[in-house]
Amino acid sequence: MAKTQRRGAVIRKARQVKATTARAVSGAGKSARKVQVTLGDLIAAAFDTVGGEVKKVKQVMSSQDMVLATGKHIVFVG
């Protein structure tokens, strides 16, 4: 019987952690300022960050992190 009570406590604690994490993530998105940035600004920043290598800039700009940051999926053709 003690084993099932302990398992229930672990599950309850996991639910609490999940709820706390969800609140933290949703709150983090609300506090961010909205800034208008052009595609050219993003590409220039990627070039500055990567060091001028076109293939690496392409990888950075089309990465999943950039999709999350901008809300848009950027695709390079050519």
Secondary structure per residue as TSV (DSSP state, phi and psi in degrees):
chain	resnum	aa	ss	phi	psi
A	1	M	-	360.0	-35.8
A	2	A	H	-64.1	-32.9
A	3	K	H	-64.9	-42.7
A	4	T	H	-69.9	-34.2
A	5	Q	H	-66.3	-40.5
A	6	R	H	-66.7	-39.7
A	7	R	H	-63.2	-40.4
A	8	G	H	-63.3	-38.0
A	9	A	H	-66.2	-38.7
A	10	V	H	-66.0	-43.7
A	11	I	H	-64.0	-42.4
A	12	R	H	-61.0	-43.5
A	13	K	H	-64.7	-39.2
A	14	A	H	-63.0	-39.8
A	15	R	H	-65.3	-38.6
A	16	Q	H	-64.2	-43.5
A	17	V	H	-64.4	-41.9
A	18	K	H	-62.1	-43.1
A	19	A	H	-65.8	-41.1
A	20	T	H	-64.7	-42.2
A	21	T	H	-64.5	-41.9
A	22	A	H	-62.6	-41.5
A	23	R	H	-64.8	-40.1
A	24	A	H	-65.1	-41.9
A	25	V	H	-67.4	-43.6
A	26	S	H	-67.4	-35.8
A	27	G	H	-69.5	-32.0
A	28	A	H	-66.3	-37.4
A	29	G	H	-70.1	-30.4
A	30	K	H	-74.1	-30.9
A	31	S	H	-81.9	-10.4
A	32	A	S	-75.5	141.5
A	33	R	-	-78.9	145.1
A	34	K	-	-87.9	129.2
A	35	V	-	-129.5	134.6
A	36	Q	-	-86.0	123.3
A	37	V	-	-130.6	135.4
A	38	T	-	-83.0	163.1
A	39	L	H	-62.0	-36.8
A	40	G	H	-62.5	-39.3
A	41	D	H	-63.2	-41.9
A	42	L	H	-63.4	-43.0
A	43	I	H	-66.2	-41.7
A	44	A	H	-63.1	-41.4
A	45	A	H	-65.0	-37.6
A	46	A	H	-65.1	-40.9
A	47	F	H	-63.2	-41.9
A	48	D	H	-63.5	-39.4
A	49	T	H	-71.3	-45.9
A	50	V	H	-81.2	-31.7
A	51	G	T	106.0	21.6
A	52	G	S	90.5	7.8
A	53	E	-	-89.9	120.1
A	54	V	H	-63.5	-41.7
A	55	K	H	-63.2	-40.4
A	56	K	H	-70.3	-35.8
A	57	V	H	-62.9	-41.6
A	58	K	H	-60.6	-42.1
A	59	Q	H	-64.7	-42.8
A	60	V	H	-65.6	-45.1
A	61	M	H	-68.3	-30.3
A	62	S	T	-101.7	15.1
A	63	S	S	-76.5	163.3
A	64	Q	H	-67.3	-32.2
A	65	D	H	-63.6	-38.7
A	66	M	H	-68.4	-36.0
A	67	V	H	-61.4	-43.8
A	68	L	H	-66.5	-37.5
A	69	A	H	-72.5	-39.7
A	70	T	H	-98.4	-22.9
A	71	G	S	81.4	5.3
A	72	K	S	-129.6	147.0
A	73	H	-	-96.3	117.2
A	74	I	-	-96.9	126.5
A	75	V	-	-120.4	129.9
A	76	F	-	-101.0	133.9
A	77	V	-	-116.0	131.4
A	78	G	-	111.6	360.0
